[in-house]
């Protein structure tokens, strides 16, 4: 559930207005169907913490989405626990994060 909330919040911030709003909104509008399709596909995977098989499917699916977005992704796992996704996108010259 937390991952879905985080994804929804991330999608929200793609739409906020600031100096990058126009290019971001243009990109979002031109990719709207793809975004909705990917989100619907994610939501179709059951997301119950005790269901380790489907939690793993969620983690694999989200990891692939992040890789497709150009991020380096690592799935962190401890025996007896659900996986955690660590993703990073290095941007040369960036002086802050958003």
C-alpha positions as CSV (number, residue, x, y, z in Angstrom):
1,X,0.0,0.0,0.0
2,X,2.8,2.4,0.9
3,X,4.4,1.9,-2.5
4,X,1.1,2.8,-4.3
5,X,0.7,5.9,-2.1
6,X,4.3,6.9,-2.9
7,X,3.6,6.4,-6.6
8,X,0.4,8.4,-6.5
9,X,2.2,11.3,-4.7
10,X,5.0,11.1,-7.3
11,X,2.5,11.4,-10.1
12,X,0.9,14.3,-8.4
13,X,4.2,16.2,-8.2
14,X,4.6,15.7,-11.9
15,X,1.6,18.1,-12.3
16,X,2.6,20.8,-9.8
17,X,3.2,24.3,-11.2
18,X,6.6,25.9,-11.0
19,X,9.2,27.0,-13.6
20,X,9.2,23.4,-15.0
21,X,5.4,23.1,-15.1
22,X,4.9,23.7,-18.9
23,X,7.4,21.1,-20.2
24,X,6.3,18.6,-17.5
25,X,2.6,19.1,-18.3
26,X,3.3,18.9,-22.0
27,X,5.2,15.6,-21.5
28,X,2.4,14.3,-19.2
29,X,-0.3,15.2,-21.7
30,X,1.5,13.5,-24.5
31,X,2.0,10.4,-22.4
32,X,-1.3,10.4,-20.6
33,X,-2.6,7.1,-21.9
34,X,0.7,5.3,-21.2
35,X,0.7,6.7,-17.6
36,X,-2.9,5.5,-17.0
37,X,-2.2,2.1,-18.6
38,X,0.9,1.6,-16.4
39,X,-1.0,2.7,-13.3
40,X,-3.9,0.4,-14.1
41,X,-1.5,-2.5,-14.6
42,X,0.1,-1.9,-11.3
43,X,-3.2,-1.6,-9.5
44,X,-4.2,-5.0,-11.0
45,X,-1.5,-6.8,-8.9
46,X,-2.9,-7.7,-5.5
47,X,-1.1,-5.7,-2.8
48,X,-1.4,-7.4,0.6
49,X,1.7,-7.5,2.7
50,X,1.1,-11.2,3.7
51,X,0.8,-12.2,0.1
52,X,4.5,-12.5,-0.6
53,X,4.2,-13.8,-4.1
54,X,2.2,-10.8,-5.3
55,X,4.2,-8.3,-3.2
56,X,7.2,-9.6,-5.1
57,X,5.3,-9.1,-8.4
58,X,4.6,-5.5,-7.3
59,X,8.2,-4.9,-6.5
60,X,9.4,-6.4,-9.8
61,X,6.8,-4.4,-11.8
62,X,7.7,-1.1,-10.0
63,X,11.4,-1.8,-10.4
64,X,10.9,-2.3,-14.2
65,X,9.0,1.0,-14.5
66,X,11.8,2.8,-12.7
67,X,14.4,1.1,-14.9
68,X,12.4,2.1,-18.0
69,X,12.5,5.7,-16.6
70,X,16.3,5.6,-16.6
71,X,16.9,4.9,-12.9
72,X,19.4,2.5,-11.4
73,X,17.3,0.1,-9.3
74,X,18.2,-2.3,-6.5
75,X,15.8,-4.7,-4.8
76,X,16.8,-5.0,-1.2
77,X,15.7,-8.1,0.6
78,X,16.0,-9.6,4.0
79,X,14.9,-13.2,4.7
80,X,11.4,-13.2,6.1
81,X,10.6,-9.6,4.9
82,X,9.1,-8.1,1.8
83,X,11.4,-6.5,-0.7
84,X,12.2,-2.8,-0.7
85,X,13.0,-0.9,-3.8
86,X,15.9,1.5,-3.9
87,X,16.1,3.6,-7.0
88,X,18.4,6.5,-7.9
89,X,18.7,8.7,-10.9
90,X,21.9,10.6,-11.1
91,X,21.6,13.9,-13.0
92,X,24.9,15.5,-13.8
93,X,25.0,19.2,-12.8
94,X,21.9,19.0,-10.6
95,X,22.3,21.1,-7.5
96,X,19.1,20.1,-5.7
97,X,16.3,17.5,-5.7
98,X,12.6,18.0,-6.2
